[in-house]
Amino acid sequence: MFDQQTVNAVRAHATRLNVEDAILFAVIEIESDGRTFELIKGRKEPLIRWEGHYFDQRLTGDERDEARRKGLASPRAGAIKNPASQVKRWQMLVDASRINRQAAYESASYGVGQVMGAHWQKLRFASVDALVAKARESVAGQVEIMVRYIEAFGLVDELQRKDFSAFTRGYNGPAGIKDGYHLRMAKAYASKTGKAPASVASGMLRMGSQGAKVRELQGLLVRAGYPVKVDGDYGPTTKKAVMAFQKARGLTIDGVAGPETMRALAQFKAAPSEAVGSIPAQDVQEVRSATKGGGLVIAAIAVRDQVTEAAGHLLGLDAEIAKTAANAMLTGASLIGVGLTLYGIWGWWKSRQTHEGDVSA
């Protein structure tokens, strides 16, 4: 799939970063489907993706009006669709550059790593034109841009651990996890090596983790003096806070909330059994929705203290069946009674779960 120039470039960077070259190849395969260039008007060009909301943010006045009128910009992410054809995508970039060259170049992602031009300063390029020139120069240049991004955003550790959930959360954001990039990368890695990407951080909280235990971690970090949003999403901000806490406590600084880190944070609990960061039943979105519709949700949930078992013990259903049944009832004519109660219980059950981010191929 990859020519020798690409293989050589990837291996050189992998050696320097102390990661398996199969890991970098897996990233490239998912980010660009393993394609390194497209022939555009007789020239080999890197693959690009246009982000109309980036362009919109970088324009004002008449320029913004013109871009919106021509279908090149929108305040809403995803509103401007990318044509399947790279020829047409490059034409969009050319058309946008006639309105504002710098804003246009910053509003596309380039190459095998699909890195946004907007990051040119963070990646230590002299200008966005320099970043684009590097991407157009060669496949090796595209790989260099991708690796610069990985280093600039502190994602080398995640690759060294073969932690595709954590890497995806840092590289692609929450949408990457939702779209299953981490699972596809793990599968690509397994296909190249014949082995599953077992991470040394399996079972621990780290980037890409979500849910109740993450909210507890975030709540304890806030109490320890490290302000983070308690939202159950272990992203880059939470990782930085964990690393700062680890440094202050003389712990291994890796951004992973393992046993030592959690024990050190436990001192900020009012009592060992305190459920820091837990969401009251009335604040769970599904419960609020059900209650507004007239369901007797709060009363139903209160039947059990162990709400994590409510779906199975209260209604005799597992979580997935409960979700399916609730959604079916909610889309029907009746929005009260058992349907809403079940929907609320499922939401409450979901709020008590944690996904550490472990993946298998």
Buried (B, 14 or more C-beta within 10 A) or exposed (E): EBEEEBBBBBEBBBEEBEBBBBBBBBBBBBBBEBBBBBEBEEEEBBBBBBBBBBBBBBBEEEBBEBBBEEEBBBEEEEEBEBEEEBEEBBBBBEBBBEBBEBBBBBBBBBBBBBBBBBBBEEBEBEEBBEBBEBBBEBBBBBBBBBBBBBBBBBBBBBBBBBBBBBBBBBBBEEEBBEEBBBBBBBBBBBEBBEEBBEBEBBEBBBBBBBBBBBBBBBBBBBBBEBEBEBBBBBBBBBBBBBBBBBEEEEBEBBBBBBEEBBEBBEEBBEEEEBEBBBBEBEEBEBBBBBBEBEBBBBEBBEEBEEBBEBBBEBBEBEBEBBBEBBBEBBEEEEBEEBBBBBBBBBBBBBBBEBBBBBBEB
